[in-house]
């Protein structure tokens, strides 16, 4: 099976996209049945039934899981918390697409920390998703017994700055139990990674 995320959760400090040709075992392969298309027709992505549109209870956590300072969230989907009822350390996991509202140029869009409210973002390599090159940034935060780690993927396209973000939050400052890691973490990664790696600009 393929790891999508990183840092405390697998690969936050390396490239986290999964090649389109990657195969997953038939028994565990997630079913991707749904498509989200932006209202202006600029982009679309696919997601499995394990992800729920926000707002919902599955989107709630100590840290913001969909929104961030200086951005306008276009879409946000969370991993269904009903699937992780027996893992109290899991708080939330989301995939979101946002426009960085005050980034009027590619330079602004790709400036480290621009529009990010958590921690100290640092530059990471670029990756290509369906022909579009994104700059990867990671950021993290912890406090009051809660932890957040995320990867942000940015691209200036059509005069706008788009950011795709994968977030995972825990109520135990970034430490998942071995039980969760063995039984559920890979499933969370795969579902979020499917949405990320299916993203494409269509006009």
C-alpha contacts under 8 A as a table, 3 or more apart, distances in Angstrom:
res1	aa1	res2	aa2	distance
1	X	24	X	5.84
1	X	25	X	7.24
1	X	186	X	7.82
2	X	18	X	7.53
2	X	24	X	7.50
2	X	186	X	7.87
2	X	190	X	7.29
3	X	6	X	7.75
3	X	10	X	6.47
3	X	11	X	7.29
3	X	16	X	7.60
3	X	186	X	6.86
3	X	189	X	6.51
3	X	190	X	7.24
4	X	10	X	7.29
4	X	11	X	6.98
4	X	16	X	5.16
4	X	17	X	6.39
4	X	18	X	6.82
4	X	189	X	5.32
4	X	190	X	6.37
4	X	192	X	7.80
4	X	193	X	5.47
5	X	9	X	5.95
5	X	10	X	5.17
5	X	11	X	4.94
5	X	12	X	5.62
5	X	16	X	5.77
5	X	151	X	7.83
5	X	189	X	6.13
5	X	193	X	7.70
6	X	9	X	4.63
6	X	10	X	3.29
6	X	11	X	2.48
6	X	12	X	3.23
6	X	13	X	6.25
6	X	14	X	7.20
6	X	16	X	7.17
7	X	10	X	5.36
7	X	11	X	5.07
7	X	12	X	4.04
7	X	13	X	5.81
7	X	149	X	7.49
8	X	11	X	7.79
8	X	12	X	7.44
8	X	149	X	7.43
8	X	174	X	6.37
8	X	175	X	7.52
9	X	12	X	7.27
11	X	14	X	5.32
11	X	15	X	7.08
11	X	16	X	6.25
12	X	15	X	7.47
12	X	16	X	6.95
12	X	138	X	6.70
12	X	150	X	7.31
12	X	151	X	6.50
13	X	124	X	7.35
13	X	138	X	7.50
14	X	124	X	7.63
14	X	125	X	7.79
15	X	125	X	7.04
15	X	126	X	7.89
15	X	127	X	6.97
17	X	127	X	7.18
17	X	129	X	7.65
17	X	193	X	7.18
17	X	196	X	7.60
17	X	197	X	6.29
18	X	22	X	6.71
18	X	193	X	7.38
18	X	197	X	6.53
19	X	22	X	5.43
19	X	197	X	7.87
20	X	197	X	7.58
24	X	28	X	6.95
24	X	29	X	5.42
25	X	28	X	5.59
25	X	29	X	5.75
26	X	29	X	5.24
30	X	48	X	6.80
30	X	190	X	7.55
30	X	191	X	7.07
31	X	48	X	5.66
31	X	49	X	7.41
32	X	46	X	6.46
32	X	47	X	5.30
32	X	48	X	4.17
32	X	49	X	7.11
32	X	194	X	7.88
33	X	46	X	7.24
33	X	47	X	6.64
33	X	48	X	5.72
33	X	49	X	7.03
34	X	46	X	5.50
34	X	47	X	5.33
34	X	48	X	6.16
34	X	49	X	7.33
35	X	44	X	6.89
35	X	45	X	5.74
35	X	46	X	4.32
35	X	47	X	6.31
36	X	44	X	5.39
36	X	45	X	5.45
36	X	46	X	6.16
36	X	47	X	7.80
37	X	41	X	6.22
37	X	42	X	7.70
37	X	43	X	5.90
37	X	44	X	4.20
37	X	45	X	6.75
38	X	41	X	5.13
38	X	42	X	6.11
38	X	43	X	5.71
38	X	44	X	6.22
38	X	74	X	7.38
38	X	75	X	7.98
39	X	42	X	7.80
41	X	44	X	7.64
41	X	202	X	7.04
41	X	203	X	6.90
42	X	201	X	5.72
42	X	202	X	5.52
42	X	203	X	5.20
43	X	199	X	7.16
43	X	200	X	5.58
43	X	201	X	4.22
43	X	202	X	5.21
43	X	203	X	7.22
44	X	198	X	7.99
44	X	199	X	5.82
44	X	200	X	5.74
44	X	201	X	6.66
44	X	202	X	7.15
45	X	195	X	5.93
45	X	196	X	7.46
45	X	198	X	5.13
45	X	199	X	4.30
45	X	200	X	6.45
46	X	194	X	7.25
46	X	195	X	5.41
46	X	198	X	5.77
46	X	199	X	7.17
47	X	50	X	8.00
47	X	51	X	6.72
47	X	191	X	7.21
47	X	192	X	7.98
47	X	194	X	6.44
47	X	195	X	5.03
48	X	51	X	5.90
48	X	191	X	6.59
48	X	194	X	7.88
48	X	195	X	7.96
49	X	52	X	7.25
50	X	79	X	5.82
50	X	80	X	5.64
50	X	191	X	6.94
51	X	77	X	5.67
51	X	78	X	5.14
51	X	79	X	4.55
51	X	80	X	5.65
51	X	191	X	7.27
52	X	56	X	7.50
52	X	58	X	7.37
52	X	77	X	5.19
52	X	78	X	5.18
52	X	79	X	6.30
52	X	80	X	6.02
53	X	56	X	7.00
53	X	75	X	7.89
53	X	76	X	6.13
53	X	77	X	4.45
53	X	78	X	6.44
54	X	58	X	7.74
54	X	59	X	6.01
54	X	75	X	7.91
54	X	76	X	5.62
54	X	77	X	5.54
54	X	78	X	6.69
55	X	58	X	7.99
55	X	59	X	6.22
56	X	59	X	5.49
56	X	60	X	7.19
57	X	60	X	5.49
57	X	81	X	7.82
58	X	78	X	5.87
58	X	79	X	6.58
58	X	80	X	5.63
58	X	81	X	5.21
58	X	92	X	6.36
59	X	65	X	6.35
59	X	66	X	7.63
59	X	77	X	7.60
59	X	78	X	5.49
59	X	79	X	7.92
59	X	92	X	6.18
59	X	93	X	7.40
59	X	94	X	7.13
60	X	64	X	7.61
60	X	65	X	7.09
60	X	91	X	7.77
60	X	92	X	6.72
61	X	64	X	6.61
61	X	65	X	6.85
61	X	91	X	5.94
61	X	92	X	6.09
61	X	169	X	7.19
62	X	146	X	6.89
63	X	148	X	7.20
63	X	169	X	7.68
64	X	67	X	5.83
64	X	68	X	6.95
65	X	92	X	7.53
65	X	93	X	7.36
65	X	94	X	6.32
65	X	167	X	6.62
66	X	73	X	6.86
66	X	76	X	5.83
66	X	94	X	7.14
66	X	95	X	7.78
66	X	96	X	6.06
67	X	71	X	7.04
67	X	72	X	7.28
67	X	73	X	6.04
68	X	71	X	5.89
68	X	115	X	7.26
68	X	116	X	6.50
68	X	117	X	6.24
69	X	115	X	5.81
69	X	116	X	6.37
69	X	117	X	5.79
70	X	100	X	6.04
70	X	101	X	5.99
70	X	102	X	6.65
70	X	115	X	4.78
70	X	116	X	7.45
71	X	98	X	6.20
71	X	99	X	5.52
71	X	100	X	4.31
71	X	101	X	5.16
71	X	102	X	7.74
71	X	115	X	6.49
72	X	98	X	5.37
72	X	99	X	5.18
72	X	100	X	6.41
72	X	101	X	6.30
73	X	76	X	7.21
73	X	96	X	7.19
73	X	97	X	6.05
73	X	98	X	4.07
73	X	99	X	6.38
74	X	96	X	7.59
74	X	97	X	5.63
74	X	98	X	5.16
74	X	99	X	7.15
75	X	96	X	5.45
75	X	97	X	5.22
75	X	98	X	6.95
76	X	94	X	6.76
76	X	95	X	5.74
76	X	96	X	4.11
76	X	97	X	6.45
77	X	94	X	5.50
77	X	95	X	5.43
77	X	96	X	6.33
78	X	92	X	7.07
78	X	93	X	5.56
78	X	94	X	4.21
78	X	95	X	6.49
79	X	92	X	6.95
79	X	93	X	5.53
79	X	94	X	6.22
79	X	188	X	6.83
79	X	191	X	7.61
79	X	192	X	7.70
80	X	83	X	5.79
80	X	84	X	7.61
81	X	84	X	5.26
81	X	85	X	6.42
81	X	92	X	7.28
82	X	85	X	5.54
84	X	87	X	5.57
84	X	90	X	7.37
84	X	184	X	7.53
85	X	88	X	7.01
87	X	90	X	5.87
87	X	180	X	6.42
88	X	91	X	7.48
88	X	171	X	7.73
89	X	170	X	5.53
89	X	171	X	5.11
89	X	172	X	5.80
89	X	175	X	7.81
89	X	176	X	6.36
89	X	177	X	7.59
90	X	169	X	6.74
90	X	170	X	4.86
90	X	171	X	6.39
90	X	176	X	7.54
91	X	168	X	7.81
91	X	169	X	5.31
91	X	170	X	4.83
91	X	171	X	5.91
92	X	168	X	5.95
92	X	169	X	5.19
92	X	170	X	7.01
93	X	166	X	7.50
93	X	167	X	5.42
93	X	168	X	4.30
93	X	169	X	6.16
93	X	188	X	7.51
93	X	192	X	7.94
94	X	165	X	7.85
94	X	166	X	5.77
94	X	167	X	5.25
94	X	168	X	6.67
94	X	192	X	6.89
95	X	164	X	7.26
95	X	165	X	5.66
95	X	166	X	4.67
95	X	167	X	6.60
95	X	192	X	5.92
95	X	195	X	7.12
95	X	196	X	7.22
96	X	164	X	5.69
96	X	165	X	5.24
96	X	166	X	6.70
97	X	162	X	7.05
97	X	163	X	5.71
97	X	164	X	4.57
97	X	165	X	6.48
98	X	162	X	5.78
98	X	163	X	5.23
98	X	164	X	6.55
99	X	160	X	6.92
99	X	161	X	5.56
99	X	162	X	4.67
99	X	163	X	6.17
100	X	103	X	5.76
100	X	109	X	7.29
100	X	115	X	6.45
100	X	160	X	7.58
100	X	161	X	5.35
100	X	162	X	6.25
100	X	163	X	7.00
101	X	104	X	7.88
101	X	160	X	7.95
101	X	161	X	7.43
102	X	115	X	8.00
103	X	106	X	7.54
103	X	108	X	4.99
103	X	109	X	5.13
103	X	114	X	7.89
103	X	160	X	7.30
103	X	161	X	6.15
104	X	108	X	6.45
104	X	109	X	7.32
104	X	159	X	7.16
104	X	160	X	6.86
104	X	161	X	7.54
105	X	108	X	5.19
105	X	109	X	6.15
105	X	156	X	7.37
105	X	159	X	7.19
105	X	160	X	7.67
105	X	161	X	7.76
106	X	109	X	4.91
106	X	110	X	6.13
106	X	155	X	7.80
106	X	156	X	5.34
106	X	161	X	7.33
107	X	110	X	5.38
107	X	111	X	6.06
108	X	111	X	5.24
108	X	114	X	7.00
109	X	114	X	6.91
109	X	154	X	7.17
109	X	155	X	7.14
109	X	156	X	6.29
109	X	161	X	5.45
110	X	114	X	7.46
110	X	135	X	7.11
110	X	154	X	6.82
110	X	155	X	7.45
110	X	156	X	7.93
111	X	114	X	5.54
112	X	121	X	6.33
112	X	122	X	6.33
112	X	123	X	6.52
112	X	137	X	7.67
113	X	116	X	5.16
113	X	117	X	7.71
113	X	120	X	7.13
113	X	121	X	5.53
113	X	122	X	7.64
116	X	121	X	7.60
118	X	121	X	7.70
118	X	139	X	6.33
118	X	140	X	6.24
118	X	141	X	5.97
119	X	139	X	5.83
119	X	140	X	5.47
119	X	141	X	5.50
120	X	139	X	6.20
120	X	140	X	7.51
121	X	137	X	6.19
121	X	138	X	5.62
121	X	139	X	4.85
121	X	140	X	7.89
122	X	137	X	5.84
122	X	138	X	6.33
122	X	139	X	7.41
123	X	135	X	7.81
123	X	136	X	6.64
123	X	137	X	5.24
123	X	138	X	7.49
124	X	135	X	6.93
124	X	136	X	5.05
124	X	137	X	5.40
124	X	138	X	7.37
125	X	135	X	6.31
125	X	136	X	5.88
126	X	133	X	6.49
126	X	134	X	5.40
126	X	135	X	4.38
126	X	136	X	5.66
127	X	133	X	5.61
127	X	134	X	5.43
127	X	135	X	6.64
127	X	136	X	7.25
128	X	131	X	5.82
128	X	132	X	5.29
128	X	133	X	4.32
128	X	134	X	6.11
129	X	132	X	5.31
129	X	133	X	6.50
129	X	134	X	7.54
129	X	197	X	6.14
129	X	198	X	7.63
129	X	199	X	6.94
129	X	200	X	7.06
130	X	197	X	7.86
130	X	198	X	7.64
130	X	199	X	7.28
130	X	200	X	5.88
132	X	155	X	7.97
132	X	200	X	7.56
132	X	201	X	7.79
133	X	155	X	6.87
134	X	153	X	5.44
134	X	154	X	5.07
134	X	155	X	5.06
135	X	153	X	5.48
135	X	154	X	5.15
135	X	155	X	6.61
136	X	151	X	6.76
136	X	152	X	5.63
136	X	153	X	4.60
136	X	154	X	6.50
137	X	151	X	5.80
137	X	152	X	5.04
137	X	153	X	6.42
137	X	154	X	7.98
138	X	149	X	7.54
138	X	150	X	5.68
138	X	151	X	4.45
138	X	152	X	5.94
139	X	149	X	6.03
139	X	150	X	5.59
139	X	151	X	6.66
139	X	152	X	7.96
140	X	147	X	7.56
140	X	148	X	5.37
140	X	149	X	4.36
140	X	150	X	6.31
141	X	147	X	5.84
141	X	148	X	5.19
141	X	149	X	6.70
142	X	145	X	7.20
142	X	146	X	5.53
142	X	147	X	4.29
142	X	148	X	6.24
142	X	173	X	6.02
142	X	174	X	7.91
143	X	146	X	5.31
143	X	147	X	6.59
143	X	173	X	7.20
145	X	171	X	5.78
145	X	172	X	5.40
145	X	173	X	5.26
146	X	169	X	7.27
146	X	170	X	5.71
146	X	171	X	4.31
146	X	172	X	5.50
146	X	173	X	4.58
146	X	174	X	7.24
147	X	169	X	5.58
147	X	170	X	5.19
147	X	171	X	6.31
147	X	172	X	6.66
147	X	173	X	4.15
147	X	174	X	4.95
148	X	167	X	7.01
148	X	168	X	5.90
148	X	169	X	4.46
148	X	170	X	6.55
148	X	173	X	7.72
148	X	174	X	6.95
149	X	167	X	5.94
149	X	168	X	5.74
149	X	169	X	6.67
149	X	174	X	7.96
150	X	165	X	6.80
150	X	166	X	5.43
150	X	167	X	4.34
150	X	168	X	6.41
151	X	165	X	5.66
151	X	166	X	5.41
151	X	167	X	6.78
152	X	163	X	6.28
152	X	164	X	5.65
152	X	165	X	4.40
152	X	166	X	6.64
153	X	163	X	5.35
153	X	164	X	4.95
153	X	165	X	6.24
154	X	161	X	6.93
154	X	162	X	5.58
154	X	163	X	4.45
154	X	164	X	6.50
155	X	161	X	5.81
155	X	162	X	5.41
155	X	163	X	6.68
156	X	159	X	6.55
156	X	160	X	5.51
156	X	161	X	4.37
156	X	162	X	6.19
157	X	160	X	5.37
157	X	161	X	6.31
157	X	162	X	7.16
164	X	196	X	7.30
166	X	192	X	6.89
166	X	196	X	7.84
169	X	174	X	7.48
170	X	173	X	6.19
170	X	174	X	5.69
170	X	175	X	7.30
170	X	176	X	7.54
171	X	174	X	7.44
172	X	175	X	5.59
172	X	176	X	7.36
176	X	180	X	6.27
176	X	181	X	6.54
177	X	180	X	5.26
177	X	181	X	6.29
178	X	181	X	4.98
178	X	182	X	5.99
179	X	182	X	5.30
179	X	183	X	5.97
180	X	183	X	5.21
180	X	184	X	5.24
180	X	185	X	6.01
181	X	184	X	5.93
181	X	185	X	4.90
181	X	186	X	7.17
182	X	185	X	6.89
182	X	186	X	7.72
183	X	186	X	7.55
184	X	187	X	5.34
184	X	188	X	6.49
185	X	188	X	5.14
185	X	189	X	6.26
186	X	189	X	5.03
186	X	190	X	6.12
187	X	190	X	5.14
187	X	191	X	6.27
188	X	191	X	5.42
188	X	192	X	6.37
189	X	192	X	5.40
189	X	193	X	5.83
190	X	193	X	4.95
190	X	194	X	5.97
191	X	194	X	5.23
191	X	195	X	6.76
192	X	195	X	5.43
192	X	196	X	6.39
193	X	196	X	4.99
193	X	197	X	5.94
194	X	197	X	5.30
194	X	198	X	6.00
195	X	198	X	5.29
195	X	199	X	6.47
196	X	199	X	5.58
